[in-house]
């Protein structure tokens, strides 16, 4: 009887370890997906605003306005990626 209970406890603890490891892997995956969406969300918002066909957009009259916006998007993405990499989220 003691042997059966010891085996049951051993199997129970093994299942708990497996469940904990699986939950940990899922949490790491969700953390990476959250970090990626954190980078993409502001870039998507800015490009959607500039994708609308308004007549008085701030960069239209300037010669290099398009490239300034592209540089701004690149800077935002790079800074966010650097920050998330530094915090070990990516």
PDB file of N, CA, C and O in Angstrom:
ATOM      1  N   UNK A   1       0.825  -1.190   0.000  1.00  0.00           N
ATOM      2  CA  UNK A   1       0.000   0.000   0.000  1.00  0.00           C
ATOM      3  C   UNK A   1       0.877   1.265   0.000  1.00  0.00           C
ATOM      4  O   UNK A   1       0.570   2.241  -0.684  1.00  0.00           O
ATOM      5  N   UNK A   2       1.964   1.232   0.772  1.00  0.00           N
ATOM      6  CA  UNK A   2       2.875   2.381   0.816  1.00  0.00           C
ATOM      7  C   UNK A   2       3.549   2.590  -0.536  1.00  0.00           C
ATOM      8  O   UNK A   2       3.785   3.724  -0.954  1.00  0.00           O
ATOM      9  N   UNK A   3       3.845   1.524  -1.191  1.00  0.00           N
ATOM     10  CA  UNK A   3       4.477   1.611  -2.507  1.00  0.00           C
ATOM     11  C   UNK A   3       3.538   2.252  -3.526  1.00  0.00           C
ATOM     12  O   UNK A   3       3.970   3.051  -4.357  1.00  0.00           O
ATOM     13  N   UNK A   4       2.268   1.905  -3.460  1.00  0.00           N
ATOM     14  CA  UNK A   4       1.282   2.489  -4.380  1.00  0.00           C
ATOM     15  C   UNK A   4       1.128   3.978  -4.107  1.00  0.00           C
ATOM     16  O   UNK A   4       1.056   4.771  -5.046  1.00  0.00           O
ATOM     17  N   UNK A   5       1.077   4.365  -2.858  1.00  0.00           N
ATOM     18  CA  UNK A   5       0.946   5.787  -2.511  1.00  0.00           C
ATOM     19  C   UNK A   5       2.201   6.569  -2.917  1.00  0.00           C
ATOM     20  O   UNK A   5       2.101   7.704  -3.382  1.00  0.00           O
ATOM     21  N   UNK A   6       3.369   5.971  -2.745  1.00  0.00           N
ATOM     22  CA  UNK A   6       4.605   6.645  -3.147  1.00  0.00           C
ATOM     23  C   UNK A   6       4.647   6.827  -4.662  1.00  0.00           C
ATOM     24  O   UNK A   6       5.081   7.866  -5.159  1.00  0.00           O
ATOM     25  N   UNK A   7       4.193   5.811  -5.386  1.00  0.00           N
ATOM     26  CA  UNK A   7       4.147   5.910  -6.849  1.00  0.00           C
ATOM     27  C   UNK A   7       3.137   6.965  -7.282  1.00  0.00           C
ATOM     28  O   UNK A   7       3.395   7.727  -8.213  1.00  0.00           O
ATOM     29  N   UNK A   8       1.998   7.013  -6.617  1.00  0.00           N
ATOM     30  CA  UNK A   8       0.973   8.024  -6.923  1.00  0.00           C
ATOM     31  C   UNK A   8       1.502   9.429  -6.671  1.00  0.00           C
ATOM     32  O   UNK A   8       1.279  10.326  -7.484  1.00  0.00           O
ATOM     33  N   UNK A   9       2.196   9.633  -5.563  1.00  0.00           N
ATOM     34  CA  UNK A   9       2.791  10.939  -5.260  1.00  0.00           C
ATOM     35  C   UNK A   9       3.859  11.310  -6.289  1.00  0.00           C
ATOM     36  O   UNK A   9       3.957  12.462  -6.713  1.00  0.00           O
ATOM     37  N   UNK A  10       4.650  10.322  -6.678  1.00  0.00           N
ATOM     38  CA  UNK A  10       5.689  10.558  -7.689  1.00  0.00           C
ATOM     39  C   UNK A  10       5.062  10.964  -9.024  1.00  0.00           C
ATOM     40  O   UNK A  10       5.522  11.911  -9.661  1.00  0.00           O
ATOM     41  N   UNK A  11       4.012  10.251  -9.451  1.00  0.00           N
ATOM     42  CA  UNK A  11       3.338  10.592 -10.707  1.00  0.00           C
ATOM     43  C   UNK A  11       2.654  11.952 -10.617  1.00  0.00           C
ATOM     44  O   UNK A  11       2.654  12.716 -11.583  1.00  0.00           O
ATOM     45  N   UNK A  12       2.079  12.252  -9.471  1.00  0.00           N
ATOM     46  CA  UNK A  12       1.428  13.546  -9.278  1.00  0.00           C
ATOM     47  C   UNK A  12       2.439  14.687  -9.390  1.00  0.00           C
ATOM     48  O   UNK A  12       2.172  15.692 -10.049  1.00  0.00           O
ATOM     49  N   UNK A  13       3.591  14.535  -8.751  1.00  0.00           N
ATOM     50  CA  UNK A  13       4.609  15.586  -8.817  1.00  0.00           C
ATOM     51  C   UNK A  13       5.191  15.690 -10.229  1.00  0.00           C
ATOM     52  O   UNK A  13       5.539  16.783 -10.675  1.00  0.00           O
ATOM     53  N   UNK A  14       5.297  14.557 -10.935  1.00  0.00           N
ATOM     54  CA  UNK A  14       5.781  14.590 -12.314  1.00  0.00           C
ATOM     55  C   UNK A  14       4.808  15.350 -13.206  1.00  0.00           C
ATOM     56  O   UNK A  14       5.231  16.136 -14.054  1.00  0.00           O
ATOM     57  N   UNK A  15       3.524  15.126 -13.025  1.00  0.00           N
ATOM     58  CA  UNK A  15       2.508  15.847 -13.802  1.00  0.00           C
ATOM     59  C   UNK A  15       2.538  17.346 -13.491  1.00  0.00           C
ATOM     60  O   UNK A  15       2.377  18.166 -14.395  1.00  0.00           O
ATOM     61  N   UNK A  16       2.739  17.706 -12.241  1.00  0.00           N
ATOM     62  CA  UNK A  16       2.827  19.119 -11.871  1.00  0.00           C
ATOM     63  C   UNK A  16       4.033  19.778 -12.522  1.00  0.00           C
ATOM     64  O   UNK A  16       3.938  20.909 -12.999  1.00  0.00           O
ATOM     65  N   UNK A  17       5.167  19.084 -12.548  1.00  0.00           N
ATOM     66  CA  UNK A  17       6.366  19.630 -13.197  1.00  0.00           C
ATOM     67  C   UNK A  17       6.115  19.823 -14.680  1.00  0.00           C
ATOM     68  O   UNK A  17       6.476  20.860 -15.238  1.00  0.00           O
ATOM     69  N   UNK A  18       5.500  18.838 -15.332  1.00  0.00           N
ATOM     70  CA  UNK A  18       5.205  18.940 -16.763  1.00  0.00           C
ATOM     71  C   UNK A  18       4.264  20.103 -17.049  1.00  0.00           C
ATOM     72  O   UNK A  18       4.484  20.868 -17.988  1.00  0.00           O
ATOM     73  N   UNK A  19       3.220  20.235 -16.243  1.00  0.00           N
ATOM     74  CA  UNK A  19       2.258  21.325 -16.433  1.00  0.00           C
ATOM     75  C   UNK A  19       2.922  22.684 -16.224  1.00  0.00           C
ATOM     76  O   UNK A  19       2.655  23.629 -16.967  1.00  0.00           O
ATOM     77  N   UNK A  20       3.779  22.781 -15.223  1.00  0.00           N
ATOM     78  CA  UNK A  20       4.476  24.036 -14.958  1.00  0.00           C
ATOM     79  C   UNK A  20       5.386  24.417 -16.113  1.00  0.00           C
ATOM     80  O   UNK A  20       5.426  25.580 -16.516  1.00  0.00           O
ATOM     81  N   UNK A  21       6.119  23.446 -16.649  1.00  0.00           N
ATOM     82  CA  UNK A  21       7.013  23.721 -17.790  1.00  0.00           C
ATOM     83  C   UNK A  21       6.219  24.137 -19.022  1.00  0.00           C
ATOM     84  O   UNK A  21       6.616  25.058 -19.735  1.00  0.00           O
ATOM     85  N   UNK A  22       5.098  23.460 -19.277  1.00  0.00           N
ATOM     86  CA  UNK A  22       4.279  23.808 -20.438  1.00  0.00           C
ATOM     87  C   UNK A  22       3.706  25.212 -20.281  1.00  0.00           C
ATOM     88  O   UNK A  22       3.686  25.978 -21.244  1.00  0.00           O
ATOM     89  N   UNK A  23       3.248  25.555 -19.102  1.00  0.00           N
ATOM     90  CA  UNK A  23       2.717  26.895 -18.845  1.00  0.00           C
ATOM     91  C   UNK A  23       3.811  27.944 -19.010  1.00  0.00           C
ATOM     92  O   UNK A  23       3.560  29.027 -19.537  1.00  0.00           O
ATOM     93  N   UNK A  24       5.012  27.628 -18.566  1.00  0.00           N
ATOM     94  CA  UNK A  24       6.127  28.564 -18.694  1.00  0.00           C
ATOM     95  C   UNK A  24       6.464  28.810 -20.165  1.00  0.00           C
ATOM     96  O   UNK A  24       6.724  29.949 -20.552  1.00  0.00           O
ATOM     97  N   UNK A  25       6.462  27.758 -20.988  1.00  0.00           N
ATOM     98  CA  UNK A  25       6.736  27.925 -22.413  1.00  0.00           C
ATOM     99  C   UNK A  25       5.647  28.746 -23.097  1.00  0.00           C
ATOM    100  O   UNK A  25       5.945  29.577 -23.955  1.00  0.00           O
ATOM    101  N   UNK A  26       4.413  28.524 -22.731  1.00  0.00           N
ATOM    102  CA  UNK A  26       3.306  29.293 -23.303  1.00  0.00           C
ATOM    103  C   UNK A  26       3.435  30.758 -22.916  1.00  0.00           C
ATOM    104  O   UNK A  26       3.228  31.637 -23.752  1.00  0.00           O
ATOM    105  N   UNK A  27       3.776  31.035 -21.658  1.00  0.00           N
ATOM    106  CA  UNK A  27       3.933  32.418 -21.204  1.00  0.00           C
ATOM    107  C   UNK A  27       5.070  33.123 -21.941  1.00  0.00           C
ATOM    108  O   UNK A  27       4.954  34.304 -22.266  1.00  0.00           O
ATOM    109  N   UNK A  28       6.164  32.413 -22.206  1.00  0.00           N
ATOM    110  CA  UNK A  28       7.268  33.018 -22.958  1.00  0.00           C
ATOM    111  C   UNK A  28       6.835  33.347 -24.380  1.00  0.00           C
ATOM    112  O   UNK A  28       7.197  34.397 -24.910  1.00  0.00           O
ATOM    113  N   UNK A  29       6.072  32.471 -24.994  1.00  0.00           N
ATOM    114  CA  UNK A  29       5.574  32.736 -26.343  1.00  0.00           C
ATOM    115  C   UNK A  29       4.630  33.924 -26.381  1.00  0.00           C
ATOM    116  O   UNK A  29       4.706  34.755 -27.286  1.00  0.00           O
ATOM    117  N   UNK A  30       3.751  34.005 -25.412  1.00  0.00           N
ATOM    118  CA  UNK A  30       2.814  35.135 -25.342  1.00  0.00           C
ATOM    119  C   UNK A  30       3.566  36.426 -25.064  1.00  0.00           C
ATOM    120  O   UNK A  30       3.185  37.476 -25.582  1.00  0.00           O
ATOM    121  N   UNK A  31       4.620  36.379 -24.264  1.00  0.00           N
ATOM    122  CA  UNK A  31       5.420  37.571 -23.989  1.00  0.00           C
ATOM    123  C   UNK A  31       6.078  38.072 -25.264  1.00  0.00           C
ATOM    124  O   UNK A  31       6.120  39.280 -25.495  1.00  0.00           O
ATOM    125  N   UNK A  32       6.589  37.180 -26.093  1.00  0.00           N
ATOM    126  CA  UNK A  32       7.205  37.597 -27.350  1.00  0.00           C
ATOM    127  C   UNK A  32       6.171  38.153 -28.314  1.00  0.00           C
ATOM    128  O   UNK A  32       6.435  39.142 -28.997  1.00  0.00           O
ATOM    129  N   UNK A  33       5.002  37.538 -28.380  1.00  0.00           N
ATOM    130  CA  UNK A  33       3.947  38.068 -29.247  1.00  0.00           C
ATOM    131  C   UNK A  33       3.488  39.449 -28.786  1.00  0.00           C
ATOM    132  O   UNK A  33       3.201  40.319 -29.609  1.00  0.00           O
ATOM    133  N   UNK A  34       3.420  39.647 -27.480  1.00  0.00           N
ATOM    134  CA  UNK A  34       3.054  40.960 -26.943  1.00  0.00           C
ATOM    135  C   UNK A  34       4.107  42.002 -27.291  1.00  0.00           C
ATOM    136  O   UNK A  34       3.766  43.131 -27.645  1.00  0.00           O
ATOM    137  N   UNK A  35       5.369  41.642 -27.196  1.00  0.00           N
ATOM    138  CA  UNK A  35       6.447  42.577 -27.535  1.00  0.00           C
ATOM    139  C   UNK A  35       6.389  42.948 -29.016  1.00  0.00           C
ATOM    140  O   UNK A  35       6.576  44.112 -29.369  1.00  0.00           O
ATOM    141  N   UNK A  36       6.135  41.974 -29.878  1.00  0.00           N
ATOM    142  CA  UNK A  36       6.056  42.258 -31.310  1.00  0.00           C
ATOM    143  C   UNK A  36       4.874  43.156 -31.605  1.00  0.00           C
ATOM    144  O   UNK A  36       4.990  44.084 -32.404  1.00  0.00           O
ATOM    145  N   UNK A  37       3.736  42.899 -30.976  1.00  0.00           N
ATOM    146  CA  UNK A  37       2.574  43.761 -31.216  1.00  0.00           C
ATOM    147  C   UNK A  37       2.788  45.157 -30.647  1.00  0.00           C
ATOM    148  O   UNK A  37       2.241  46.128 -31.170  1.00  0.00           O
ATOM    149  N   UNK A  38       3.578  45.269 -29.580  1.00  0.00           N
ATOM    150  CA  UNK A  38       3.902  46.586 -29.029  1.00  0.00           C
ATOM    151  C   UNK A  38       4.704  47.412 -30.025  1.00  0.00           C
ATOM    152  O   UNK A  38       4.551  48.633 -30.081  1.00  0.00           O
ATOM    153  N   UNK A  39       5.542  46.773 -30.799  1.00  0.00           N
ATOM    154  CA  UNK A  39       6.329  47.484 -31.814  1.00  0.00           C
ATOM    155  C   UNK A  39       5.454  47.820 -33.022  1.00  0.00           C
ATOM    156  O   UNK A  39       5.553  48.919 -33.568  1.00  0.00           O
ATOM    157  N   UNK A  40       4.615  46.903 -33.434  1.00  0.00           N
ATOM    158  CA  UNK A  40       3.861  47.082 -34.679  1.00  0.00           C
ATOM    159  C   UNK A  40       2.680  48.034 -34.518  1.00  0.00           C
ATOM    160  O   UNK A  40       2.336  48.731 -35.472  1.00  0.00           O
ATOM    161  N   UNK A  41       2.053  48.088 -33.359  1.00  0.00           N
ATOM    162  CA  UNK A  41       0.857  48.909 -33.169  1.00  0.00           C
ATOM    163  C   UNK A  41       1.080  50.394 -33.464  1.00  0.00           C
ATOM    164  O   UNK A  41       0.313  50.955 -34.247  1.00  0.00           O
ATOM    165  N   UNK A  42       2.086  51.069 -32.882  1.00  0.00           N
ATOM    166  CA  UNK A  42       2.249  52.495 -33.204  1.00  0.00           C
ATOM    167  C   UNK A  42       2.627  52.731 -34.669  1.00  0.00           C
ATOM    168  O   UNK A  42       2.207  53.717 -35.275  1.00  0.00           O
ATOM    169  N   UNK A  43       3.427  51.816 -35.233  1.00  0.00           N
ATOM    170  CA  UNK A  43       3.803  51.972 -36.635  1.00  0.00           C
ATOM    171  C   UNK A  43       2.585  51.836 -37.543  1.00  0.00           C
ATOM    172  O   UNK A  43       2.454  52.567 -38.525  1.00  0.00           O
ATOM    173  N   UNK A  44       1.709  50.919 -37.222  1.00  0.00           N
ATOM    174  CA  UNK A  44       0.486  50.743 -37.998  1.00  0.00           C
ATOM    175  C   UNK A  44      -0.415  51.958 -37.878  1.00  0.00           C
ATOM    176  O   UNK A  44      -1.017  52.378 -38.866  1.00  0.00           O
ATOM    177  N   UNK A  45      -0.518  52.524 -36.700  1.00  0.00           N
ATOM    178  CA  UNK A  45      -1.346  53.718 -36.516  1.00  0.00           C
ATOM    179  C   UNK A  45      -0.816  54.889 -37.334  1.00  0.00           C
ATOM    180  O   UNK A  45      -1.580  55.568 -38.021  1.00  0.00           O
ATOM    181  N   UNK A  46       0.475  55.124 -37.263  1.00  0.00           N
ATOM    182  CA  UNK A  46       1.061  56.254 -37.999  1.00  0.00           C
ATOM    183  C   UNK A  46       0.900  56.061 -39.503  1.00  0.00           C
ATOM    184  O   UNK A  46       0.539  57.002 -40.211  1.00  0.00           O
ATOM    185  N   UNK A  47       1.164  54.854 -39.999  1.00  0.00           N
ATOM    186  CA  UNK A  47       1.031  54.627 -41.441  1.00  0.00           C
ATOM    187  C   UNK A  47      -0.420  54.674 -41.888  1.00  0.00           C
ATOM    188  O   UNK A  47      -0.693  55.049 -43.028  1.00  0.00           O
ATOM    189  N   UNK A  48      -1.356  54.306 -41.029  1.00  0.00           N
ATOM    190  CA  UNK A  48      -2.761  54.404 -41.429  1.00  0.00           C
ATOM    191  C   UNK A  48      -3.207  55.851 -41.514  1.00  0.00           C
ATOM    192  O   UNK A  48      -4.002  56.199 -42.386  1.00  0.00           O
ATOM    193  N   UNK A  49      -2.709  56.703 -40.622  1.00  0.00           N
ATOM    194  CA  UNK A  49      -3.055  58.125 -40.692  1.00  0.00           C
ATOM    195  C   UNK A  49      -2.453  58.756 -41.946  1.00  0.00           C
ATOM    196  O   UNK A  49      -3.118  59.530 -42.634  1.00  0.00           O
ATOM    197  N   UNK A  50      -1.198  58.426 -42.241  1.00  0.00           N
ATOM    198  CA  UNK A  50      -0.552  58.995 -43.423  1.00  0.00           C
ATOM    199  C   UNK A  50      -1.028  58.326 -44.709  1.00  0.00           C
ATOM    200  O   UNK A  50      -0.770  58.841 -45.797  1.00  0.00           O
ATOM    201  N   UNK A  51      -1.708  57.203 -44.608  1.00  0.00           N
ATOM    202  CA  UNK A  51      -2.239  56.550 -45.797  1.00  0.00           C
ATOM    203  C   UNK A  51      -3.550  57.134 -46.269  1.00  0.00           C
ATOM    204  O   UNK A  51      -4.005  56.826 -47.370  1.00  0.00           O
ATOM    205  N   UNK A  52      -4.165  57.972 -45.452  1.00  0.00           N
ATOM    206  CA  UNK A  52      -5.424  58.598 -45.850  1.00  0.00           C
ATOM    207  C   UNK A  52      -5.145  59.709 -46.850  1.00  0.00           C
ATOM    208  O   UNK A  52      -4.086  60.335 -46.818  1.00  0.00           O
ATOM    209  N   UNK A  53      -6.087  59.943 -47.720  1.00  0.00           N
ATOM    210  CA  UNK A  53      -5.894  60.933 -48.788  1.00  0.00           C
ATOM    211  C   UNK A  53      -6.433  62.298 -48.359  1.00  0.00           C
ATOM    212  O   UNK A  53      -7.491  62.728 -48.818  1.00  0.00           O
ATOM    213  N   UNK A  54      -5.706  62.965 -47.487  1.00  0.00           N
ATOM    214  CA  UNK A  54      -6.053  64.324 -47.093  1.00  0.00           C
ATOM    215  C   UNK A  54      -5.253  65.294 -47.945  1.00  0.00           C
ATOM    216  O   UNK A  54      -4.153  64.983 -48.402  1.00  0.00           O
ATOM    217  N   UNK A  55      -5.821  66.468 -48.149  1.00  0.00           N
ATOM    218  CA  UNK A  55      -5.121  67.449 -48.972  1.00  0.00           C
ATOM    219  C   UNK A  55      -4.069  68.218 -48.187  1.00  0.00           C
ATOM    220  O   UNK A  55      -3.061  68.622 -48.767  1.00  0.00           O
ATOM    221  N   UNK A  56      -4.261  68.431 -46.916  1.00  0.00           N
ATOM    222  CA  UNK A  56      -3.310  69.221 -46.145  1.00  0.00           C
ATOM    223  C   UNK A  56      -2.566  68.349 -45.133  1.00  0.00           C
ATOM    224  O   UNK A  56      -2.687  68.532 -43.922  1.00  0.00           O
ATOM    225  N   UNK A  57      -1.807  67.415 -45.652  1.00  0.00           N
ATOM    226  CA  UNK A  57      -0.915  66.619 -44.808  1.00  0.00           C
ATOM    227  C   UNK A  57       0.368  67.431 -44.614  1.00  0.00           C
ATOM    228  O   UNK A  57       0.787  68.134 -45.533  1.00  0.00           O
ATOM    229  N   UNK A  58       0.992  67.350 -43.454  1.00  0.00           N
ATOM    230  CA  UNK A  58       2.139  68.213 -43.179  1.00  0.00           C
ATOM    231  C   UNK A  58       3.345  67.970 -44.089  1.00  0.00           C
ATOM    232  O   UNK A  58       4.114  68.900 -44.332  1.00  0.00           O
ATOM    233  N   UNK A  59       3.530  66.777 -44.588  1.00  0.00           N
ATOM    234  CA  UNK A  59       4.739  66.523 -45.369  1.00  0.00           C
ATOM    235  C   UNK A  59       4.541  66.701 -46.865  1.00  0.00           C
ATOM    236  O   UNK A  59       5.516  66.621 -47.613  1.00  0.00           O
ATOM    237  N   UNK A  60       3.326  66.937 -47.332  1.00  0.00           N
ATOM    238  CA  UNK A  60       3.091  67.029 -48.777  1.00  0.00           C
ATOM    239  C   UNK A  60       3.808  68.211 -49.437  1.00  0.00           C
ATOM    240  O   UNK A  60       4.393  68.027 -50.505  1.00  0.00           O
ATOM    241  N   UNK A  61       3.791  69.405 -48.859  1.00  0.00           N
ATOM    242  CA  UNK A  61       4.469  70.511 -49.550  1.00  0.00           C
ATOM    243  C   UNK A  61       5.994  70.452 -49.479  1.00  0.00           C
ATOM    244  O   UNK A  61       6.670  71.079 -50.296  1.00  0.00           O
ATOM    245  N   UNK A  62       6.540  69.718 -48.529  1.00  0.00           N
ATOM    246  CA  UNK A  62       7.996  69.670 -48.411  1.00  0.00           C
ATOM    247  C   UNK A  62       8.576  68.643 -49.377  1.00  0.00           C
ATOM    248  O   UNK A  62       7.901  67.697 -49.782  1.00  0.00           O
ATOM    249  N   UNK A  63       9.818  68.845 -49.729  1.00  0.00           N
ATOM    250  CA  UNK A  63      10.455  68.002 -50.727  1.00  0.00           C
ATOM    251  C   UNK A  63      10.793  66.612 -50.181  1.00  0.00           C
ATOM    252  O   UNK A  63      10.604  65.609 -50.869  1.00  0.00           O
ATOM    253  N   UNK A  64      11.292  66.557 -48.952  1.00  0.00           N
ATOM    254  CA  UNK A  64      11.710  65.289 -48.368  1.00  0.00           C
ATOM    255  C   UNK A  64      10.785  64.828 -47.242  1.00  0.00           C
ATOM    256  O   UNK A  64      11.212  64.087 -46.356  1.00  0.00           O
ATOM    257  N   UNK A  65       9.545  65.251 -47.270  1.00  0.00           N
ATOM    258  CA  UNK A  65       8.601  64.900 -46.212  1.00  0.00           C
ATOM    259  C   UNK A  65       8.360  63.406 -46.100  1.00  0.00           C
ATOM    260  O   UNK A  65       8.264  62.867 -44.998  1.00  0.00           O
ATOM    261  N   UNK A  66       8.264  62.746 -47.226  1.00  0.00           N
ATOM    262  CA  UNK A  66       8.036  61.298 -47.242  1.00  0.00           C
ATOM    263  C   UNK A  66       9.189  60.569 -46.566  1.00  0.00           C
ATOM    264  O   UNK A  66       8.975  59.639 -45.789  1.00  0.00           O
ATOM    265  N   UNK A  67      10.404  60.992 -46.863  1.00  0.00           N
ATOM    266  CA  UNK A  67      11.581  60.337 -46.272  1.00  0.00           C
ATOM    267  C   UNK A  67      11.731  60.660 -44.794  1.00  0.00           C
ATOM    268  O   UNK A  67      12.258  59.850 -44.032  1.00  0.00           O
ATOM    269  N   UNK A  68      11.275  61.835 -44.384  1.00  0.00           N
ATOM    270  CA  UNK A  68      11.301  62.192 -42.967  1.00  0.00           C
ATOM    271  C   UNK A  68      10.344  61.292 -42.185  1.00  0.00           C
ATOM    272  O   UNK A  68      10.675  60.820 -41.097  1.00  0.00           O
ATOM    273  N   UNK A  69       9.165  61.061 -42.743  1.00  0.00           N
ATOM    274  CA  UNK A  69       8.208  60.172 -42.075  1.00  0.00           C
ATOM    275  C   UNK A  69       8.752  58.746 -42.019  1.00  0.00           C
ATOM    276  O   UNK A  69       8.612  58.071 -41.000  1.00  0.00           O
ATOM    277  N   UNK A  70       9.368  58.286 -43.100  1.00  0.00           N
ATOM    278  CA  UNK A  70       9.974  56.953 -43.094  1.00  0.00           C
ATOM    279  C   UNK A  70      11.086  56.849 -42.054  1.00  0.00           C
ATOM    280  O   UNK A  70      11.196  55.839 -41.359  1.00  0.00           O
ATOM    281  N   UNK A  71      11.904  57.883 -41.949  1.00  0.00           N
ATOM    282  CA  UNK A  71      12.973  57.891 -40.953  1.00  0.00           C
ATOM    283  C   UNK A  71      12.389  57.900 -39.538  1.00  0.00           C
ATOM    284  O   UNK A  71      12.917  57.247 -38.638  1.00  0.00           O
ATOM    285  N   UNK A  72      11.305  58.641 -39.351  1.00  0.00           N
ATOM    286  CA  UNK A  72      10.635  58.683 -38.050  1.00  0.00           C
ATOM    287  C   UNK A  72      10.085  57.305 -37.680  1.00  0.00           C
ATOM    288  O   UNK A  72      10.227  56.868 -36.537  1.00  0.00           O
ATOM    289  N   UNK A  73       9.463  56.622 -38.635  1.00  0.00           N
ATOM    290  CA  UNK A  73       8.947  55.277 -38.390  1.00  0.00           C
ATOM    291  C   UNK A  73      10.079  54.309 -38.069  1.00  0.00           C
ATOM    292  O   UNK A  73       9.967  53.490 -37.156  1.00  0.00           O
ATOM    293  N   UNK A  74      11.162  54.407 -38.819  1.00  0.00           N
ATOM    294  CA  UNK A  74      12.313  53.545 -38.570  1.00  0.00           C
ATOM    295  C   UNK A  74      12.906  53.811 -37.188  1.00  0.00           C
ATOM    296  O   UNK A  74      13.298  52.880 -36.485  1.00  0.00           O
ATOM    297  N   UNK A  75      12.971  55.077 -36.805  1.00  0.00           N
ATOM    298  CA  UNK A  75      13.514  55.426 -35.488  1.00  0.00           C
ATOM    299  C   UNK A  75      12.632  54.891 -34.368  1.00  0.00           C
ATOM    300  O   UNK A  75      13.136  54.346 -33.386  1.00  0.00           O
ATOM    301  N   UNK A  76      11.322  55.042 -34.508  1.00  0.00           N
ATOM    302  CA  UNK A  76      10.407  54.534 -33.482  1.00  0.00           C
ATOM    303  C   UNK A  76      10.544  53.020 -33.353  1.00  0.00           C
ATOM    304  O   UNK A  76      10.670  52.496 -32.246  1.00  0.00           O
ATOM    305  N   UNK A  77      10.521  52.321 -34.481  1.00  0.00           N
ATOM    306  CA  UNK A  77      10.658  50.865 -34.450  1.00  0.00           C
ATOM    307  C   UNK A  77      11.980  50.422 -33.865  1.00  0.00           C
ATOM    308  O   UNK A  77      12.026  49.482 -33.071  1.00  0.00           O
ATOM    309  N   UNK A  78      13.052  51.087 -34.247  1.00  0.00           N
ATOM    310  CA  UNK A  78      14.375  50.712 -33.745  1.00  0.00           C
ATOM    311  C   UNK A  78      14.505  50.949 -32.248  1.00  0.00           C
ATOM    312  O   UNK A  78      15.051  50.112 -31.529  1.00  0.00           O
ATOM    313  N   UNK A  79      14.010  52.073 -31.782  1.00  0.00           N
ATOM    314  CA  UNK A  79      14.079  52.388 -30.353  1.00  0.00           C
ATOM    315  C   UNK A  79      13.273  51.380 -29.541  1.00  0.00           C
ATOM    316  O   UNK A  79      13.725  50.914 -28.495  1.00  0.00           O
ATOM    317  N   UNK A  80      12.086  51.046 -30.023  1.00  0.00           N
ATOM    318  CA  UNK A  80      11.258  50.085 -29.293  1.00  0.00           C
ATOM    319  C   UNK A  80      11.888  48.693 -29.298  1.00  0.00           C
ATOM    320  O   UNK A  80      11.863  47.998 -28.282  1.00  0.00           O
ATOM    321  N   UNK A  81      12.449  48.283 -30.430  1.00  0.00           N
ATOM    322  CA  UNK A  81      13.118  46.987 -30.489  1.00  0.00           C
ATOM    323  C   UNK A  81      14.330  46.943 -29.564  1.00  0.00           C
ATOM    324  O   UNK A  81      14.566  45.940 -28.891  1.00  0.00           O
ATOM    325  N   UNK A  82      15.095  48.029 -29.531  1.00  0.00           N
ATOM    326  CA  UNK A  82      16.251  48.099 -28.640  1.00  0.00           C
ATOM    327  C   UNK A  82      15.822  48.007 -27.178  1.00  0.00           C
ATOM    328  O   UNK A  82      16.429  47.289 -26.383  1.00  0.00           O
ATOM    329  N   UNK A  83      14.766  48.746 -26.836  1.00  0.00           N
ATOM    330  CA  UNK A  83      14.272  48.737 -25.458  1.00  0.00           C
ATOM    331  C   UNK A  83      13.788  47.346 -25.054  1.00  0.00           C
ATOM    332  O   UNK A  83      14.111  46.864 -23.968  1.00  0.00           O
ATOM    333  N   UNK A  84      13.015  46.704 -25.928  1.00  0.00           N
ATOM    334  CA  UNK A  84      12.495  45.376 -25.604  1.00  0.00           C
ATOM    335  C   UNK A  84      13.610  44.336 -25.551  1.00  0.00           C
ATOM    336  O   UNK A  84      13.565  43.411 -24.741  1.00  0.00           O
ATOM    337  N   UNK A  85      14.602  44.491 -26.412  1.00  0.00           N
ATOM    338  CA  UNK A  85      15.742  43.569 -26.366  1.00  0.00           C
ATOM    339  C   UNK A  85      16.550  43.757 -25.090  1.00  0.00           C
ATOM    340  O   UNK A  85      17.046  42.792 -24.508  1.00  0.00           O
ATOM    341  N   UNK A  86      16.676  44.999 -24.667  1.00  0.00           N
ATOM    342  CA  UNK A  86      17.402  45.297 -23.431  1.00  0.00           C
ATOM    343  C   UNK A  86      16.688  44.762 -22.199  1.00  0.00           C
ATOM    344  O   UNK A  86      17.326  44.354 -21.229  1.00  0.00           O
ATOM    345  N   UNK A  87      15.341  44.766 -22.245  1.00  0.00           N
ATOM    346  CA  UNK A  87      14.546  44.221 -21.147  1.00  0.00           C
ATOM    347  C   UNK A  87      14.381  42.698 -21.271  1.00  0.00           C
ATOM    348  O   UNK A  87      13.687  42.078 -20.466  1.00  0.00           O
ATOM    349  N   UNK A  88      15.020  42.108 -22.278  1.00  0.00           N
ATOM    350  CA  UNK A  88      14.983  40.655 -22.529  1.00  0.00           C
ATOM    351  C   UNK A  88      13.581  40.135 -22.786  1.00  0.00           C
ATOM    352  O   UNK A  88      13.214  39.051 -22.332  1.00  0.00           O
ATOM    353  N   UNK A  89      12.798  40.925 -23.522  1.00  0.00           N
ATOM    354  CA  UNK A  89      11.471  40.483 -23.910  1.00  0.00           C
ATOM    355  C   UNK A  89      11.475  39.878 -25.312  1.00  0.00           C
ATOM    356  O   UNK A  89      10.527  39.196 -25.705  1.00  0.00           O
ATOM    357  N   UNK A  90      12.532  40.128 -26.053  1.00  0.00           N
ATOM    358  CA  UNK A  90      12.648  39.530 -27.398  1.00  0.00           C
ATOM    359  C   UNK A  90      13.810  38.573 -27.450  1.00  0.00           C
ATOM    360  O   UNK A  90      14.070  37.973 -28.493  1.00  0.00           O
TER     361      UNK A  90
END
